[in-house]
């Protein structure tokens, strides 16, 4: 008697991505699997119908690996595989979507500075998300301001599960202190800012906000949402990093993003919390996670931001938030059009004279520009590598 047929298909969290090299992307685990020509042909043929009695025979070493990694799964029914077109080169893999300028804090380092409340319309947000998925995007970073303060945030939240990219909320954490709010989140991950321990965090974010951010992190862990943490290194928290590292690990963070404030918005040269790059630079070495998802052969000659751009709350699209005054396009023009117009800098154009440039990619071009030369050295990255600048 023959067993009921089953299908071998891509797991629900996985999708084919035709980037510079074909890949399967698992948005839940944020893993990218490169495919050779044979594997690509097989993935394109999915779903494959297999009789139950034939499953063991059909599972080659390759298939067993894919099933073990949860890239493939056996299903009794399936939805037709979505047709995928090739991504542009370089591919747009990470999109910062600033949906609002509204914020409940007044952080000392905010690059937006003093702004009036401005919200990217819901229909524009929906349009950008659809286009990002069509362009083979991997991670959508929802930011602000404080993104949960967008008047239609919960309608935006309902869109997250419709797409095959990973959604990450970038929050100051204070809007997550109510468990009922966290319970409603449909994002895969939330990145919360933690800029010191107690007073050193509050020096940047405002009195009492350290405990509120910790409560937000606790709620995220309780509700099973992946947690990552972002830290700005400044003069008041340099001595906190051992304790910070224990806190980050205690929350089981999948990523610790460490950076230094740039001269923009409220953060000006000579700010009382500014520290010397020789002090803050080495702290960047403690960061972990946040894989860039590209191999050295792909766009290997491009400096920072090879696969990233930003949509601002006014609908303009730029290289990143620091370059919002030099937009490459707008939401109305379309994401693909703006991505083609993003200015790019190759490593060969940089006036960096050390052997570390291929590894650090020249650091941040905006920080280099603020130091006096857009093609020159990034003082923070030089400090991170123990080099004079």
C-alpha positions as CSV (number, residue, x, y, z in Angstrom):
1,X,0.0,0.0,0.0
2,X,1.5,3.3,-1.1
3,X,1.9,6.1,1.5
4,X,0.2,9.5,1.1
5,X,2.3,11.9,-1.0
6,X,4.2,14.7,0.7
7,X,6.0,17.7,-0.7
8,X,9.6,18.9,-0.1
9,X,9.4,22.7,-0.1
10,X,11.3,25.7,1.2
11,X,10.4,26.2,4.8
12,X,7.9,29.0,5.5
13,X,10.7,31.3,6.9
14,X,12.9,30.8,3.9
15,X,12.9,32.5,0.4
16,X,15.0,32.5,-2.7
17,X,17.2,35.6,-3.1
18,X,18.9,36.2,-6.4
19,X,21.6,38.5,-5.1
20,X,25.1,38.9,-6.5
21,X,25.3,35.2,-5.7
22,X,22.0,33.2,-5.5
23,X,21.0,32.4,-1.9
24,X,18.3,31.1,0.3
25,X,17.5,33.5,3.1
26,X,16.0,32.5,6.5
27,X,14.4,35.6,7.8
28,X,13.6,34.1,11.3
29,X,17.2,33.0,12.0
30,X,18.7,35.8,9.8
31,X,20.9,33.2,7.9
32,X,22.0,33.4,4.3
33,X,22.8,30.2,2.4
34,X,24.7,30.5,-0.9
35,X,23.7,28.2,-3.8
36,X,25.8,26.8,-6.5
37,X,24.2,26.2,-10.0
38,X,22.9,22.8,-9.1
39,X,21.4,23.8,-5.8
40,X,19.8,26.9,-7.5
41,X,18.2,24.7,-10.1
42,X,16.9,22.4,-7.4
43,X,15.5,25.2,-5.3
44,X,13.8,26.7,-8.4
45,X,12.1,23.3,-9.0
46,X,10.5,23.3,-5.5
47,X,8.1,22.1,-4.3
48,X,8.9,18.5,-5.2
49,X,6.3,15.8,-4.8
50,X,7.7,12.7,-2.9
51,X,5.8,9.6,-1.9
52,X,6.2,8.8,1.8
53,X,8.0,5.6,1.1
54,X,10.5,7.3,-1.2
55,X,11.4,10.1,1.3
56,X,14.4,8.3,2.9
57,X,15.7,7.3,-0.5
58,X,15.4,10.8,-1.9
59,X,17.2,12.5,1.0
60,X,20.8,12.8,-0.2
61,X,23.4,14.4,2.0
62,X,22.5,17.8,0.5
63,X,18.8,17.4,1.3
64,X,19.5,16.0,4.8
65,X,21.7,19.1,5.5
66,X,18.9,21.4,4.2
67,X,16.3,19.7,6.3
68,X,18.5,19.7,9.4
69,X,19.1,23.5,8.9
70,X,15.3,23.9,8.4
71,X,15.8,25.4,4.9
72,X,13.6,22.6,3.5
73,X,10.7,20.9,5.2
74,X,8.1,18.2,4.3
75,X,4.6,19.5,3.9
76,X,1.3,17.9,2.9
77,X,0.2,21.1,1.1
78,X,2.1,24.1,-0.2
79,X,1.6,27.6,-1.8
80,X,3.2,28.1,-5.2
81,X,6.8,29.5,-4.9
82,X,7.0,33.2,-5.5
83,X,8.7,34.2,-8.7
84,X,12.0,36.0,-8.1
85,X,13.8,38.4,-10.3
86,X,17.5,39.2,-10.0
87,X,18.5,41.9,-7.6
88,X,20.3,45.1,-8.7
89,X,24.1,45.2,-8.4
90,X,25.1,46.2,-5.8
91,X,22.1,44.6,-4.1
92,X,20.0,46.6,-1.6
93,X,20.0,44.3,1.4
94,X,19.4,46.6,4.4
95,X,16.9,49.5,4.5
96,X,16.6,52.0,7.3
97,X,13.0,53.1,7.2
98,X,12.5,56.3,9.4
99,X,8.7,56.3,9.7
100,X,8.4,59.3,12.1
101,X,10.4,62.1,13.7
102,X,8.2,61.9,16.8
103,X,10.1,60.9,20.0
104,X,9.3,60.8,23.7
105,X,13.0,61.5,24.6
106,X,15.4,64.3,23.9
107,X,18.7,62.5,23.5
108,X,21.9,64.5,23.6
109,X,23.3,62.8,20.4
110,X,20.1,62.7,18.2
111,X,21.2,63.3,14.6
112,X,17.8,64.7,13.7
113,X,18.2,67.7,16.0
114,X,15.2,69.9,16.7
115,X,12.4,68.8,14.5
116,X,8.7,69.2,14.1
117,X,6.5,66.0,14.3
118,X,6.6,64.4,10.8
119,X,5.1,61.0,9.9
120,X,5.8,59.1,6.7
121,X,2.3,58.3,5.4
122,X,1.1,54.7,5.8
123,X,0.6,54.3,2.0
124,X,4.2,55.3,1.4
125,X,5.4,52.9,4.0
126,X,3.4,50.1,2.4
127,X,4.8,51.0,-1.0
128,X,8.4,51.0,0.3
129,X,8.0,47.6,2.0
130,X,6.6,46.0,-1.2
131,X,9.4,47.4,-3.3
132,X,12.1,46.4,-0.8
133,X,10.8,42.8,-1.0
134,X,10.8,42.9,-4.8
135,X,14.5,44.1,-4.7
136,X,15.5,41.0,-2.7
137,X,15.9,42.9,0.6
138,X,17.0,41.0,3.7
139,X,16.5,43.3,6.7
140,X,14.1,46.2,7.1
141,X,15.1,48.4,10.1
142,X,12.1,50.4,11.3
143,X,13.3,53.6,13.0
144,X,12.3,57.1,13.8
145,X,12.3,59.1,16.1
146,X,10.7,56.5,18.2
147,X,8.9,54.3,15.6
148,X,6.1,53.1,18.0
149,X,4.9,56.7,18.2
150,X,3.8,56.8,14.5
151,X,0.0,57.4,14.6
152,X,-0.6,54.3,12.5
153,X,2.2,52.1,13.9
154,X,-0.1,49.1,14.6
155,X,-1.4,49.1,11.0
156,X,2.3,49.1,9.9
157,X,3.0,46.3,12.4
158,X,0.3,44.2,10.7
159,X,2.2,44.4,7.4
160,X,5.4,42.8,8.7
161,X,4.3,39.2,8.3
162,X,3.3,39.6,4.6
163,X,6.9,39.8,3.4
164,X,10.0,37.6,3.2
165,X,12.5,40.0,4.7
166,X,13.4,40.3,8.4
167,X,11.9,43.2,10.3
168,X,13.8,44.9,13.1
169,X,12.4,47.6,15.3
170,X,14.9,50.2,16.5
171,X,13.6,51.6,19.8
172,X,14.8,53.5,22.8
173,X,13.1,50.8,24.9
174,X,10.8,53.1,26.9
175,X,7.8,52.5,24.7
176,X,8.2,48.8,25.4
177,X,7.8,49.0,29.1
178,X,4.1,48.0,28.9
179,X,3.9,44.2,28.3
180,X,0.7,44.6,26.3
181,X,2.6,46.6,23.7
182,X,5.3,44.0,23.3
183,X,2.7,41.3,23.1
184,X,1.3,42.9,19.9
185,X,4.6,43.3,18.1
186,X,5.0,41.3,14.9
187,X,8.6,42.2,14.2
188,X,11.2,39.5,14.3
189,X,13.6,41.5,16.4
190,X,13.8,44.7,18.5
191,X,17.0,46.6,19.0
192,X,17.0,48.6,22.2
193,X,19.5,51.4,23.0
194,X,21.5,50.9,26.2
195,X,24.1,53.6,26.5
196,X,25.6,52.9,29.9
197,X,24.7,51.6,33.3
198,X,22.3,53.8,35.3
199,X,23.5,57.4,35.4
200,X,25.7,57.1,32.3
201,X,22.8,56.0,30.2
202,X,20.6,58.7,31.6
203,X,23.3,61.3,30.9
204,X,22.6,60.7,27.2
205,X,18.9,59.7,27.3
206,X,17.4,61.6,30.2
207,X,16.8,60.8,33.9
208,X,15.0,57.6,34.8
209,X,15.2,56.1,31.3
210,X,17.8,53.5,32.1
211,X,15.3,51.5,34.2
212,X,12.6,51.9,31.6
213,X,14.8,50.6,28.8
214,X,15.7,47.6,31.0
215,X,12.0,46.9,31.5
216,X,11.4,47.0,27.8
217,X,14.2,44.5,27.2
218,X,12.8,42.2,29.9
219,X,9.4,42.3,28.2
220,X,10.9,41.4,24.8
221,X,12.7,38.4,26.3
222,X,9.5,37.3,28.0
223,X,7.5,37.4,24.8
224,X,10.2,35.6,22.8
225,X,11.2,38.4,20.5
226,X,14.8,38.4,19.4
227,X,16.8,41.1,21.2
228,X,19.7,43.2,20.1
229,X,21.3,46.1,21.9
230,X,22.9,49.3,20.5
231,X,25.3,51.4,22.6
232,X,26.8,54.8,21.9
233,X,30.3,55.1,23.5
234,X,30.7,58.5,25.3
235,X,32.8,60.0,28.0
236,X,30.5,58.9,30.9
237,X,30.2,55.2,30.0
238,X,33.8,54.2,29.1
239,X,34.2,52.6,32.5
240,X,30.9,50.8,32.2
241,X,31.7,48.4,29.4
242,X,32.5,45.3,31.5
243,X,29.2,45.7,33.3
244,X,27.4,46.5,30.0
245,X,28.8,43.3,28.4
246,X,27.4,41.2,31.3
247,X,24.0,42.9,30.9
248,X,24.0,42.4,27.1
249,X,24.9,38.7,27.5
250,X,22.4,38.3,30.3
251,X,19.6,39.3,27.9
252,X,20.8,36.8,25.4
253,X,21.3,39.6,22.8
254,X,22.0,38.3,19.3
255,X,23.9,41.5,18.4
256,X,25.7,44.2,20.3
257,X,26.1,47.2,18.0
258,X,28.6,49.8,19.4
259,X,29.2,53.1,17.8
260,X,30.2,56.7,18.6
261,X,28.0,59.8,18.1
262,X,28.6,61.7,14.9
263,X,28.6,65.5,14.6
264,X,25.0,66.0,13.5
265,X,21.8,67.3,15.1
266,X,22.2,67.9,18.8
267,X,25.7,66.4,18.9
268,X,28.2,69.1,18.2
269,X,32.0,69.2,18.4
270,X,33.1,69.7,22.0
271,X,30.0,68.3,23.5
272,X,30.6,67.6,27.3
273,X,30.0,63.9,26.7
274,X,32.4,63.6,23.7
275,X,35.4,61.4,24.3
276,X,38.7,61.0,22.4
277,X,38.5,58.4,19.6
278,X,41.6,56.8,21.1
279,X,39.4,56.0,24.1
280,X,36.1,55.1,22.4
281,X,37.5,53.4,19.3
282,X,38.8,50.3,21.0
283,X,35.4,49.7,22.6
284,X,34.0,49.0,19.1
285,X,35.9,45.7,19.2
286,X,33.5,44.4,21.9
287,X,30.6,44.5,19.4
288,X,29.3,41.2,18.1
289,X,26.6,39.8,15.8
290,X,25.0,41.7,12.9
291,X,26.6,39.7,10.1
292,X,26.9,41.8,6.9
293,X,25.7,38.9,4.7
294,X,28.2,39.4,1.9
295,X,31.4,37.7,0.9
296,X,34.6,39.5,0.1
297,X,34.2,38.9,-3.6
298,X,30.9,40.8,-3.8
299,X,31.3,44.5,-4.3
300,X,34.6,44.1,-2.5
301,X,35.9,47.5,-3.7
302,X,33.1,49.6,-2.2
303,X,33.5,51.6,1.0
304,X,30.8,51.8,3.8
305,X,27.1,51.4,3.0
306,X,27.6,49.1,-0.1
307,X,24.2,47.5,0.6
308,X,22.4,50.1,2.7
309,X,20.2,53.2,2.2
310,X,17.7,55.1,4.2
311,X,14.1,56.4,3.7
312,X,13.5,59.5,5.8
313,X,10.2,60.5,7.3
314,X,9.7,63.3,4.7
315,X,9.8,60.6,1.9
316,X,13.3,61.3,0.7
317,X,15.8,58.5,0.1
318,X,19.5,58.9,0.9
319,X,22.7,57.0,1.4
320,X,22.0,57.1,5.2
321,X,20.4,59.4,7.7
322,X,23.5,61.6,7.9
323,X,23.2,62.4,4.2
324,X,19.5,63.2,4.3
325,X,20.2,66.7,3.0
326,X,21.6,65.1,-0.2
327,X,18.8,62.8,-1.3
328,X,19.2,60.4,-4.2
329,X,15.4,60.2,-4.8
330,X,12.1,59.9,-3.1
331,X,9.4,57.4,-2.3
332,X,7.3,58.8,-5.1
333,X,10.2,58.1,-7.6
334,X,10.5,54.5,-6.4
335,X,13.0,52.7,-4.2
336,X,14.8,51.1,-7.2
337,X,15.3,54.5,-8.9
338,X,16.8,56.1,-5.8
339,X,19.0,53.0,-5.1
340,X,20.5,53.4,-8.6
341,X,21.3,57.1,-7.8
342,X,23.0,56.5,-4.4
343,X,26.6,57.9,-4.6
344,X,29.2,55.2,-4.0
345,X,32.8,55.4,-3.0
346,X,35.4,52.7,-3.8
347,X,38.2,51.8,-1.5
348,X,40.6,52.9,-4.2
349,X,39.3,56.5,-3.8
350,X,40.1,56.6,-0.1
351,X,43.1,58.4,1.2
352,X,43.8,55.7,3.7
353,X,47.4,54.4,3.9
354,X,47.1,51.4,6.2
355,X,46.6,47.7,5.6
356,X,43.4,47.6,7.6
357,X,41.3,49.4,5.0
358,X,40.1,46.1,3.3
359,X,38.8,45.0,6.7
360,X,37.3,48.2,8.1
361,X,36.0,49.4,4.6
362,X,37.3,52.9,5.5
363,X,34.8,53.2,8.4
364,X,32.1,55.9,8.2
365,X,32.4,58.4,5.3
366,X,30.3,60.9,7.2
367,X,32.7,60.9,10.2
368,X,35.6,61.2,7.8
369,X,33.9,64.2,6.1
370,X,33.3,65.9,9.5
371,X,37.0,65.4,10.2
372,X,37.7,67.4,7.1
373,X,37.9,64.9,4.1
374,X,35.2,62.7,2.8
375,X,37.9,60.5,1.2
376,X,40.1,60.6,4.2
377,X,40.3,58.7,7.5
378,X,37.5,58.0,9.9
379,X,39.1,58.9,13.3
380,X,36.9,56.5,15.2
381,X,37.8,53.5,13.1
382,X,41.5,54.4,13.2
383,X,41.1,54.5,17.0
384,X,39.5,51.1,16.9
385,X,42.5,49.7,15.1
386,X,45.0,51.4,17.4
387,X,46.2,53.7,14.6
388,X,47.0,57.4,14.7
389,X,44.7,59.7,12.6
